[in-house]
Amino acid sequence: MNKELNKYWHDFCQQRGIDSNKLDEAYAFGDNVEMANQLADLVNRGIKTATTSIYDEREPVAPVGQYSIILDGSGQPVCVIQNRVVEVIPFKQVSQEHAYHEGEGNRDYETWRKEHWNFFTKECQAEGFGDFTEDTKVVCEVFTKIE
């Protein structure tokens, strides 16, 4: 983490009496600057309270209670979130409720599935995970914006 993010995290922890070792990571949502800015704004406004990502068995899944710094498209901190629910399930089992809480677009389930299908198909190909299917495992996280 760079010096600016370290200061942001340290100040956040001091203000709230939180152990600074509880930070999982700092990251931006999406795969481009515009998407990262849009999704960070939705989180910051309390609209986006969930996310879904491809499960990578080589990487640990962020546990419930873990903090993360959400970044905008230029890598600047926007807010801090804390995981409340984390589950690994096949894509076909992602619920309408979870999709709604992702806060994107008109929050329509079919639109969410189509957009995520396209996004995950590209990601699987780019990362060498093989073909994306209904049975591909994804990580569904529900979080709360802390700051």
C-alpha positions as CSV (number, residue, x, y, z in Angstrom):
1,M,0.0,0.0,0.0
2,N,1.3,3.4,-0.8
3,K,2.0,6.2,1.7
4,E,-1.3,8.0,1.1
5,L,-3.4,4.9,1.6
6,N,-1.4,4.0,4.7
7,K,-2.2,7.4,6.1
8,Y,-5.9,7.2,5.2
9,W,-6.1,3.7,6.9
10,H,-4.1,4.8,10.0
11,D,-6.3,7.9,10.4
12,F,-9.5,5.8,10.0
13,C,-8.3,3.3,12.6
14,Q,-7.3,6.0,15.1
15,Q,-10.6,7.8,14.8
16,R,-12.5,4.6,15.5
17,G,-10.2,2.6,17.8
18,I,-9.8,-0.2,15.3
19,D,-6.8,-2.5,15.0
20,S,-4.9,-1.4,12.0
21,N,-4.0,-5.0,11.2
22,K,-7.6,-5.8,10.1
23,L,-7.3,-4.3,6.7
24,D,-7.7,-6.8,3.9
25,E,-6.9,-4.7,0.9
26,A,-7.5,-1.5,-1.0
27,Y,-9.2,-2.0,-4.4
28,A,-11.4,-0.5,-7.1
29,F,-14.4,-2.3,-8.5
30,G,-14.6,-3.0,-12.2
31,D,-12.0,-3.1,-14.9
32,N,-11.7,0.5,-16.1
33,V,-11.5,4.0,-14.7
34,E,-15.1,4.9,-15.5
35,M,-16.6,1.8,-13.9
36,A,-14.4,2.1,-10.9
37,N,-15.5,5.7,-10.4
38,Q,-19.2,4.8,-10.8
39,L,-19.1,1.8,-8.5
40,A,-17.1,3.6,-5.8
41,D,-19.7,6.4,-5.9
42,L,-22.5,3.9,-5.4
43,V,-20.7,2.4,-2.4
44,N,-20.0,5.9,-1.0
45,R,-23.7,6.8,-1.3
46,G,-24.8,3.6,0.4
47,I,-26.5,2.2,-2.7
48,K,-24.0,-0.6,-3.5
49,T,-23.8,-2.9,-0.5
50,A,-22.8,-6.1,-2.2
51,T,-20.4,-7.5,-4.8
52,T,-19.7,-10.7,-6.7
53,S,-16.3,-11.9,-8.0
54,I,-14.9,-15.0,-9.5
55,Y,-13.7,-17.5,-6.9
56,D,-10.0,-18.2,-7.2
57,E,-9.1,-21.2,-5.0
58,R,-5.5,-20.0,-4.9
59,E,-6.5,-16.8,-3.1
60,P,-8.0,-16.6,0.4
61,V,-11.6,-15.4,0.6
62,A,-11.9,-12.2,2.7
63,P,-13.5,-13.2,6.0
64,V,-16.6,-11.6,7.6
65,G,-15.5,-8.6,9.6
66,Q,-12.6,-7.7,7.3
67,Y,-12.1,-4.1,6.3
68,S,-11.3,-2.8,2.8
69,I,-10.6,0.6,1.3
70,I,-12.6,1.3,-1.8
71,L,-10.6,3.2,-4.4
72,D,-11.8,5.4,-7.3
73,G,-10.6,5.0,-10.9
74,S,-7.4,7.0,-10.1
75,G,-6.5,4.9,-7.1
76,Q,-7.7,7.5,-4.5
77,P,-9.5,6.3,-1.3
78,V,-13.2,6.9,-1.3
79,C,-14.5,5.0,1.7
80,V,-13.9,2.0,4.0
81,I,-16.2,-1.0,3.9
82,Q,-16.5,-4.0,6.3
83,N,-17.7,-7.5,5.1
84,R,-20.9,-8.8,6.8
85,V,-21.6,-11.9,4.7
86,V,-19.3,-13.9,2.5
87,E,-20.2,-17.0,0.6
88,V,-18.8,-19.1,-2.3
89,I,-21.6,-20.4,-4.5
90,P,-22.1,-21.4,-8.2
91,F,-23.0,-18.4,-10.4
92,K,-26.5,-19.9,-11.0
93,Q,-27.3,-19.6,-7.3
94,V,-26.7,-15.9,-7.0
95,S,-30.1,-14.5,-5.8
96,Q,-32.1,-11.6,-7.1
97,E,-31.7,-10.0,-3.7
98,H,-27.9,-10.1,-3.9
99,A,-28.0,-8.7,-7.4
100,Y,-30.3,-5.9,-6.2
101,H,-27.9,-5.0,-3.4
102,E,-25.1,-4.6,-5.9
103,G,-26.9,-1.4,-6.7
104,E,-26.0,-1.2,-10.4
105,G,-28.1,0.1,-13.2
106,N,-31.9,-0.3,-12.7
107,R,-31.2,-3.2,-10.3
108,D,-33.0,-5.6,-12.6
109,Y,-31.9,-9.3,-12.0
110,E,-31.8,-10.2,-15.7
111,T,-29.7,-7.1,-16.6
112,W,-27.3,-7.9,-13.7
113,R,-26.9,-11.5,-14.9
114,K,-26.2,-10.5,-18.4
115,E,-23.7,-7.8,-17.5
116,H,-21.9,-10.1,-15.0
117,W,-21.9,-13.0,-17.4
118,N,-20.1,-10.9,-20.0
119,F,-17.7,-9.4,-17.4
120,F,-16.9,-12.8,-15.8
121,T,-16.5,-14.5,-19.2
122,K,-13.8,-12.0,-20.2
123,E,-12.2,-12.3,-16.7
124,C,-12.0,-16.1,-16.9
125,Q,-10.4,-15.9,-20.3
126,A,-7.9,-13.2,-19.2
127,E,-7.0,-15.0,-16.0
128,G,-6.8,-18.5,-17.6
129,F,-9.6,-19.9,-15.5
130,G,-11.2,-21.7,-18.4
131,D,-14.8,-21.1,-19.6
132,F,-17.2,-19.3,-17.4
133,T,-20.4,-21.4,-16.9
134,E,-23.5,-21.4,-14.6
135,D,-21.5,-23.7,-12.3
136,T,-18.4,-21.4,-12.0
137,K,-18.0,-20.6,-8.4
138,V,-18.2,-16.9,-7.4
139,V,-17.7,-15.1,-4.1
140,C,-20.7,-13.1,-3.0
141,E,-20.0,-10.4,-0.4
142,V,-22.3,-8.2,1.5
143,F,-20.7,-5.2,3.2
144,T,-21.4,-2.1,5.1
145,K,-19.8,1.3,4.4
146,I,-18.0,2.4,7.5
147,E,-16.7,5.7,6.2
